[in-house]
Amino acid sequence: MSRDGARLVVGVDIGNSTTEACVALISDDRSTRWLGSGIAATSGVKGTPANVDGVAASIDQALARAGRRLGEVDVVLTNEATPVISGLAMETITETVVTESTMIGHDPRTPGGGGLGVGTTVGLHALAGCAVGDDVIVVVGVDEDFEDIADVLVTATRRGVAVHGAILGGDEAVLVANRLDTRLPIIDEVSLIDEVPLGMLTAVEVADPGRTIRTLSNSYGIATLFGLDAEQTAMIAPVARSLTGNRSAVVVRTPSGDVTDRHIPAGSVSLRGESLTLSVEVDAGAEKVMGSLARVQPLLDASGESGTNVGGMIAGVRDAMAELTGQNPGEIHIRDLLAVDTLVPTEVRGGLAHEVSREDAVLLAAMVRTSRGPMEQVASEVRRDLGARAGRAVDVEIGGVEAEMAVRGALTTPGTREPIVVLDLGGGSTDAAYSDRSDEVTSVHVAGAGDLVTTLIDAELGLDDKRVAEEIKRNPLAKVESFFHVRHEDGTAQFFSEPLSPELFARVVVLGEGGYVVVPGRHDLATVKRVRREAKRRVFCVNALRALEQIAPGGNIRQIEFVVLLGGSALDFEIPDMIADAVAGFGIVCGTGNVHAALGPRNAVASGLVSAHAARPGSVSAA
């Protein structure tokens, strides 16, 4: 019992990314006085015993702000946390080898010269042995001096050798091109220069500044240059696609063997509802998957075809949760899926510098609902940990379902009333709850939220760095146009009195809280911005609408008047506006919540747990 004679109660919301806590005093008359709040990173996977450290950290922070000690706490209330895991299931061409040839391409940052050249590859020092009229493409190692390279090429050309282009291991294409008598396409920065085969028919293309190649990015252009038939042309299509939008490229035809085309299929997913089971091919696209899901709702479970990407992903979700919770994999059920069409970079076999082709993929997020057992394990571990630190027993209860608790917290936002809908935008799931004037609450949980957006950004930009993808998701972009100014993504310029770091020059950067973060790769600002916004739209806007459809009275979204956005993703600089725009046509008042008129969209569930406890018959007198 608190020193004030009232019960000191702590509500704890365990989320996918963060764990939030609030401290309040509940008097005998059930009035509640809010004392403080805390937030910490969630430790482990949501809904597992590993959450204890995050729970303890958030409670300690909230108690410190409230000026209270752990030993004074009467009861700790946790949410009924549902774990959500997302994974990739994609249809891609992972290896492409054409009959009697392998096509390989490259796009350096600074090609030299221009035009299209076709010839047989020959080493720089073997050029002197070429006959007059020979059509050649010269291959140059990394140790050659640019002046020596230019001298050899000029000498061979004046002797009558038809030099049509060059492939350099170093980065001196422009320097070489400036010293030639004729304009040739020159490719440089070929990291695998020693693997470029000699004596093979090769095409090199360099476009003028500001333009892109036309022939080597066209499947039929490649077919024309190399004399390919229709079947071979179809097989090299990924190579042409991988070069689309490049300023330069080189394609080499080398002997290989028989046609081989290796890929792991996306496979089919089986969706089992209460009265209907449907199977849908994942590579049919996200629209087909989501259409089938709508037909079987409510979803009882989902399974993937064995030996396929989706089969492996869903099996991995079950196995991971079984290991974390100690349950049998058969007891773990997929209760919702979100499919999103995307493009992912796939490395082209035989590339000169690890070139990639952008392949169609379907990204799947699966929401796993386990039994109440795992959360009881969490409560037990929290009870043990807090008791050990407090020096006495601390009561820990599972206080309620997230969405229902979020409604109570959301109603402390000024300007709201029932009936009301809460959209809790978390890291792994989007939770929605509808409360009418009789306090009847209907809730739904749909898979996919902030973590899925990060995964989409990471996959589509080929970053292979979730930290940078997270920065891109959270913050605006800019292009560093000089050492003293940047151009923001809204077009405005910002000037500086001190020079920026040389490493930032001409790069796209994220305006992170800790300073500028460089976006890896060669993506321009418009592309990164488009990928970021489309990822958010395809996850949050789609999930907001399908969640509202499921909980609206009679399935009619127009029956909803107020929507309050909560959770970490509601703090995003553009997601709330995007969702508000998506629902504006239904006449809905939509905005970011402000719990207790002070905490913004945070702490709604934790506060709701405390409010629900105060309203529960016997909760105070039992003290």
Residue pairs with C-beta under 8 A, 6 or more apart in sequence:
1 7
1 8
1 74
1 623
2 8
2 25
2 68
2 72
2 74
3 72
4 25
6 25
6 26
6 27
6 28
6 33
7 25
7 26
7 74
7 75
7 620
7 623
8 23
8 24
8 25
8 68
8 72
8 73
8 74
9 23
9 24
9 25
9 26
9 73
9 74
9 75
9 76
9 77
9 610
9 613
9 614
10 21
10 22
10 23
10 59
10 62
10 63
10 73
10 75
10 76
10 77
10 610
11 21
11 22
11 24
11 76
11 77
11 399
11 405
11 605
11 606
11 607
11 608
11 609
11 610
11 613
12 19
12 20
12 21
12 55
12 58
12 59
12 76
12 77
12 78
12 79
12 382
12 606
12 609
13 19
13 20
13 21
13 78
13 79
13 402
13 405
13 603
13 604
13 605
13 606
13 609
14 42
14 46
14 47
14 51
14 54
14 55
14 78
14 79
14 81
14 378
15 42
15 46
15 81
15 426
15 427
15 567
15 568
16 42
16 46
16 83
16 84
16 426
16 427
16 428
16 429
16 449
16 450
16 451
17 41
17 42
17 426
17 427
17 450
17 451
17 568
18 39
18 40
18 41
18 42
18 54
18 427
18 568
19 39
19 40
19 41
19 42
19 43
19 51
19 54
19 55
19 57
19 58
20 37
20 38
20 39
20 58
20 602
20 603
20 605
20 606
21 37
21 38
21 39
21 55
21 58
21 59
21 61
21 62
21 606
22 34
22 36
22 37
22 38
22 62
22 603
22 606
22 607
22 610
23 34
23 35
23 36
23 37
23 62
23 63
23 65
23 66
23 68
24 32
24 33
24 34
24 35
24 607
24 610
24 614
25 32
25 33
25 35
26 32
26 610
26 613
26 614
26 619
26 620
27 33
27 620
28 620
28 621
30 614
30 615
30 620
32 610
32 611
32 614
34 596
34 607
35 65
35 66
35 67
35 68
36 62
36 63
36 64
36 65
36 66
36 67
36 68
37 62
37 65
37 599
37 602
37 603
37 606
38 57
38 58
38 59
38 60
38 61
38 62
38 63
38 64
38 65
39 58
39 61
39 602
39 603
40 54
40 57
40 58
40 61
41 54
41 57
42 51
42 54
43 50
43 51
43 52
43 53
43 54
43 57
44 50
44 51
44 53
44 54
44 324
45 83
45 85
45 320
45 321
45 324
46 81
46 82
46 83
46 84
46 428
47 81
47 82
47 83
47 325
47 370
47 374
47 375
47 378
48 83
48 324
48 325
48 374
48 377
48 378
49 377
49 378
49 381
50 324
51 81
51 378
51 381
51 382
52 378
52 381
52 382
52 385
55 78
55 378
55 382
55 385
56 382
56 385
56 386
56 389
59 70
59 73
59 76
59 386
60 70
63 69
63 70
63 73
70 386
70 389
70 390
70 394
71 390
71 391
71 392
73 386
73 390
73 394
74 395
74 623
75 394
75 395
75 396
75 397
75 613
76 382
76 383
76 386
76 394
76 395
76 396
76 397
77 396
77 397
77 398
77 399
77 400
77 609
77 610
77 613
78 375
78 378
78 379
78 382
78 396
78 397
78 398
78 399
78 609
79 398
79 399
79 400
79 401
79 402
79 405
79 605
79 606
79 609
80 372
80 375
80 398
80 400
80 401
80 402
81 375
81 378
81 402
82 367
82 368
82 369
82 370
82 402
82 429
82 445
83 321
83 324
83 368
83 370
83 374
83 428
84 365
84 366
84 367
84 368
84 427
84 428
84 429
84 447
84 449
84 451
85 317
85 320
85 321
85 366
85 368
85 428
86 363
86 364
86 365
86 366
86 428
86 447
86 448
86 451
86 452
86 455
87 313
87 314
87 316
87 317
87 364
87 365
87 366
88 309
88 313
88 344
88 361
88 363
88 364
88 455
88 459
89 266
89 267
89 269
89 282
89 304
89 308
89 309
89 310
89 312
89 313
89 361
89 362
89 363
89 364
90 266
90 309
90 344
90 359
90 360
90 361
90 362
90 363
91 263
91 265
91 266
91 282
91 283
91 309
91 359
91 360
91 361
91 362
92 263
92 344
92 346
92 359
92 360
92 361
93 238
93 261
93 263
93 346
93 357
93 359
94 262
94 263
94 264
94 346
94 349
95 260
95 261
95 262
95 263
95 349
96 103
96 235
96 236
96 238
96 239
96 261
96 348
96 349
97 235
97 256
97 257
97 259
97 260
97 261
97 349
97 350
98 228
98 232
98 235
98 236
98 256
98 259
99 231
99 232
99 235
99 256
99 258
99 259
100 255
100 256
101 226
101 228
101 232
101 253
101 254
101 255
101 256
102 252
102 253
102 254
102 256
102 349
102 350
103 222
103 236
103 239
103 251
103 252
103 253
103 350
104 239
104 250
104 251
104 252
104 254
104 348
104 350
104 351
104 352
104 355
105 216
105 239
105 242
105 243
105 246
105 249
105 250
105 251
105 348
105 351
105 352
105 355
106 187
106 189
106 190
106 248
106 249
106 250
106 351
106 352
106 353
106 355
107 243
107 246
107 247
107 248
107 249
107 355
108 171
108 173
108 187
108 188
108 189
108 190
108 248
108 353
109 171
109 189
109 522
110 171
110 173
110 174
110 188
110 189
111 173
111 174
111 185
111 186
111 187
111 188
111 206
111 247
111 248
112 173
112 174
112 175
112 176
112 177
112 178
112 184
112 185
112 186
112 188
112 206
113 165
113 173
113 177
113 180
113 183
113 184
113 185
113 186
113 206
114 183
114 185
114 206
114 207
114 208
115 183
115 184
115 185
115 205
115 206
116 185
116 203
116 204
116 205
116 215
116 216
117 137
117 164
117 165
117 184
117 185
117 203
117 204
117 205
118 135
118 137
118 164
118 201
118 202
118 203
118 204
118 225
119 134
119 135
119 136
119 137
119 162
119 163
119 164
119 165
119 201
119 202
120 134
120 135
120 136
120 137
120 199
120 200
120 201
120 202
121 136
121 137
121 138
121 139
121 167
121 196
121 197
121 198
121 199
121 200
121 202
121 252
122 130
122 136
122 137
122 138
122 139
122 198
122 199
123 138
123 139
123 140
123 198
124 138
124 139
124 140
124 141
124 144
124 149
124 152
125 152
126 198
127 136
127 138
127 152
127 153
127 156
127 161
127 163
128 152
128 156
130 136
130 156
130 161
131 161
132 159
132 160
132 161
133 160
133 161
133 162
134 161
134 162
135 162
135 164
136 161
136 162
136 163
136 164
137 163
137 164
137 165
137 166
137 167
137 202
137 204
137 250
138 152
138 153
138 156
138 163
138 165
138 166
138 167
139 166
139 167
139 193
139 196
139 198
140 149
140 166
140 167
140 168
140 169
140 170
140 193
141 169
141 193
141 194
142 169
142 170
142 193
144 168
144 170
146 170
146 172
146 175
146 176
146 179
147 179
149 166
149 168
149 172
149 176
150 175
150 176
150 179
150 180
151 179
153 163
153 166
153 176
153 180
153 184
154 179
154 180
154 181
156 163
157 163
157 180
157 181
157 182
158 181
163 184
164 184
164 185
164 204
165 184
165 185
165 186
165 187
165 202
165 204
165 250
166 173
166 176
166 184
166 185
166 186
166 187
166 204
167 186
167 187
167 188
167 190
167 193
167 196
167 202
167 204
167 250
167 352
168 176
168 186
168 187
168 188
168 189
168 190
168 193
169 188
169 189
169 190
169 191
169 193
169 194
170 188
170 189
171 188
171 189
172 188
173 186
173 187
173 188
173 189
176 186
177 183
177 184
177 186
185 204
185 205
185 206
185 248
186 204
186 206
187 204
187 206
187 248
187 249
187 250
189 353
190 196
190 250
190 352
190 353
191 352
191 353
191 354
192 351
192 352
192 353
193 352
195 352
196 252
196 352
197 252
197 254
200 252
200 253
200 254
200 255
201 226
201 252
201 253
202 250
202 251
202 252
202 253
203 215
203 216
203 222
203 225
203 226
203 250
203 251
204 248
204 249
204 250
205 213
205 214
205 215
205 216
205 248
205 249
205 250
206 213
206 247
206 248
207 213
207 214
207 247
207 248
209 247
211 247
212 244
212 245
212 246
212 247
213 243
213 246
213 247
213 248
213 249
214 221
215 221
215 222
215 224
215 225
216 222
216 240
216 243
216 249
216 250
216 251
217 240
217 241
217 243
217 244
217 245
217 246
217 249
218 240
219 233
219 234
219 236
219 237
219 240
220 233
221 240
222 228
222 233
222 236
222 239
222 240
222 251
223 229
223 232
223 233
223 236
225 251
226 251
226 253
228 236
235 259
235 261
238 346
238 348
238 357
238 359
239 251
239 348
239 357
241 357
241 358
242 348
242 355
242 356
242 357
242 358
243 249
243 251
243 355
250 352
254 350
264 308
264 309
265 283
265 308
265 309
266 281
266 282
266 283
266 308
266 309
266 310
266 362
267 281
267 282
267 304
267 305
267 307
267 308
267 309
267 310
267 311
268 279
268 280
268 281
268 282
268 304
268 305
268 308
268 310
269 279
269 280
269 282
269 289
269 302
269 303
269 304
269 305
269 310
269 314
269 337
269 364
270 277
270 278
270 279
270 302
270 303
270 304
270 305
271 277
271 278
271 279
271 280
271 292
271 293
271 296
271 299
271 302
271 337
272 296
272 299
272 300
272 301
272 302
272 303
273 295
273 296
273 297
273 298
273 299
273 300
274 298
274 300
276 295
276 296
277 296
278 292
278 295
278 296
280 288
280 289
280 292
281 288
282 289
282 308
282 309
282 310
282 339
282 362
282 364
283 360
283 362
285 339
285 341
285 362
286 339
286 340
286 341
286 362
287 341
289 337
289 339
289 362
289 364
290 338
290 339
290 546
293 299
293 337
293 339
297 550
298 335
299 334
299 335
299 336
299 337
300 333
300 335
301 333
301 334
301 335
302 314
302 334
302 337
302 366
303 311
303 314
303 334
304 310
304 311
304 312
304 313
304 314
304 315
305 311
310 364
313 364
313 366
314 334
314 366
317 332
317 334
317 366
317 368
318 329
318 332
318 368
319 329
321 327
321 329
321 332
321 368
321 370
322 328
322 329
322 331
322 332
324 374
325 332
325 370
325 373
325 374
325 377
326 374
326 377
327 370
327 371
327 373
327 374
331 370
331 371
332 368
332 370
333 368
333 369
334 366
334 367
334 368
335 367
335 368
335 369
335 445
336 366
336 367
336 429
336 445
336 446
336 447
337 364
337 365
337 366
337 367
337 447
338 364
338 365
338 446
338 447
338 448
338 452
338 539
338 542
338 543
339 362
339 363
339 364
340 362
340 363
340 364
340 365
340 448
340 452
340 456
340 538
340 539
340 542
341 360
341 361
341 362
341 363
341 538
342 360
342 361
342 362
342 363
342 456
342 459
342 460
343 358
343 359
343 360
343 361
343 460
344 358
344 359
344 361
344 459
344 460
344 462
345 356
345 357
345 358
345 359
345 462
346 356
346 357
346 358
346 359
347 354
347 355
347 356
347 357
348 355
348 356
348 357
356 462
361 459
363 452
363 455
363 456
363 459
365 428
365 447
365 448
365 452
366 447
367 428
367 429
367 445
367 446
367 447
367 448
369 445
372 398
375 398
376 398
379 396
379 397
379 398
380 396
382 396
383 393
383 394
383 395
383 396
386 394
386 396
387 393
387 394
399 405
399 609
399 612
399 613
400 608
400 609
400 612
401 443
402 424
402 431
402 445
402 605
403 422
403 424
403 431
403 432
403 433
403 441
403 443
403 444
403 445
404 433
404 441
404 443
404 608
404 612
405 604
405 605
405 606
405 608
405 609
405 612
406 422
406 424
406 431
406 433
406 566
406 604
406 605
406 608
407 420
407 422
407 433
407 435
407 441
407 608
408 604
408 607
408 608
408 611
408 612
409 566
409 593
409 595
409 603
409 604
409 605
409 606
409 607
409 608
409 611
410 416
410 420
410 422
410 564
410 566
410 593
410 595
410 604
410 608
411 417
411 418
411 420
411 435
412 595
412 596
412 597
412 604
412 607
413 564
413 593
413 594
413 595
413 597
414 594
414 597
416 562
416 564
416 593
417 562
418 435
418 436
418 437
418 439
419 434
419 435
419 436
419 437
419 560
419 561
419 562
420 434
420 435
420 561
420 562
420 563
420 564
421 432
421 433
421 434
421 435
421 548
421 551
421 552
421 560
421 562
421 563
421 564
422 431
422 432
422 433
422 435
422 563
422 564
422 566
422 593
422 604
423 430
423 431
423 432
423 544
423 547
423 548
423 563
423 564
423 565
423 566
423 567
423 570
423 579
424 430
424 431
424 432
424 433
424 566
424 567
424 604
424 605
425 449
425 450
425 540
425 565
425 566
425 567
425 568
425 569
425 570
425 575
426 449
426 450
426 567
426 568
426 569
427 449
427 450
427 451
427 568
427 569
428 447
428 448
428 449
428 450
428 451
428 452
429 445
429 446
429 447
429 448
429 449
430 445
430 446
430 448
430 449
430 540
430 543
430 544
430 547
431 443
431 444
431 445
431 446
431 547
432 443
432 444
432 445
432 446
432 547
432 548
432 550
432 551
433 441
433 442
433 443
433 444
433 551
434 441
434 442
434 443
434 551
434 552
434 553
434 560
435 441
435 442
436 553
442 551
443 551
444 547
444 550
444 551
446 543
446 546
446 547
446 550
448 539
448 543
449 539
449 540
449 543
449 567
449 569
450 473
450 568
450 569
452 539
453 473
453 535
453 536
453 539
453 540
454 466
454 469
454 470
454 473
455 466
455 469
456 531
456 535
456 538
456 539
457 463
457 469
457 472
457 473
457 531
457 532
457 535
458 464
458 465
458 466
458 468
458 469
460 531
460 535
461 469
461 472
461 519
461 521
461 523
461 528
461 531
462 521
463 469
463 519
463 520
463 521
465 520
468 510
468 517
468 519
468 520
471 510
471 512
471 517
472 510
472 519
472 528
472 532
473 532
473 535
473 536
473 572
474 512
474 572
474 573
475 510
475 511
475 512
475 513
475 573
476 488
476 489
476 490
476 510
476 511
476 573
477 488
477 489
477 508
477 509
477 510
477 511
477 519
477 525
477 528
477 529
477 532
478 486
478 487
478 488
478 489
478 494
478 508
478 509
478 511
478 516
478 525
479 486
479 487
479 506
479 507
479 508
479 509
479 524
479 525
480 486
480 500
480 504
480 505
480 506
480 507
480 508
480 509
480 516
481 487
481 493
481 506
482 505
483 499
483 500
483 502
483 505
484 495
484 496
484 497
484 499
484 500
485 493
485 494
485 495
485 496
486 493
486 494
486 500
486 509
487 493
487 525
488 494
488 511
489 525
489 529
500 516
501 516
503 518
504 516
504 518
507 518
507 519
508 518
508 519
508 523
508 524
508 525
508 528
509 516
509 517
509 518
509 519
510 516
510 517
510 518
510 519
519 528
523 531
533 574
533 578
536 572
536 574
536 575
536 578
537 578
540 569
540 575
540 578
540 579
541 578
541 579
541 582
544 579
544 582
544 583
545 557
545 582
545 583
548 557
548 560
548 563
548 583
549 555
549 557
552 558
552 559
552 560
553 559
557 583
557 586
557 588
558 586
558 587
560 586
560 588
561 587
561 588
561 589
562 588
562 589
562 590
563 579
563 583
563 588
563 589
563 590
563 591
564 590
564 591
564 592
564 593
565 575
565 576
565 579
565 590
565 591
565 592
565 593
565 601
566 593
566 595
566 601
566 602
566 604
566 605
567 601
567 604
568 601
568 602
569 575
570 576
570 592
570 593
570 600
570 601
571 592
571 600
571 601
571 602
576 590
576 591
576 592
579 590
580 590
580 591
583 590
584 590
592 600
592 601
593 600
593 601
593 604
594 600
594 601
595 601
595 602
595 603
595 604
595 607
596 603
596 607
599 607
613 619
614 620
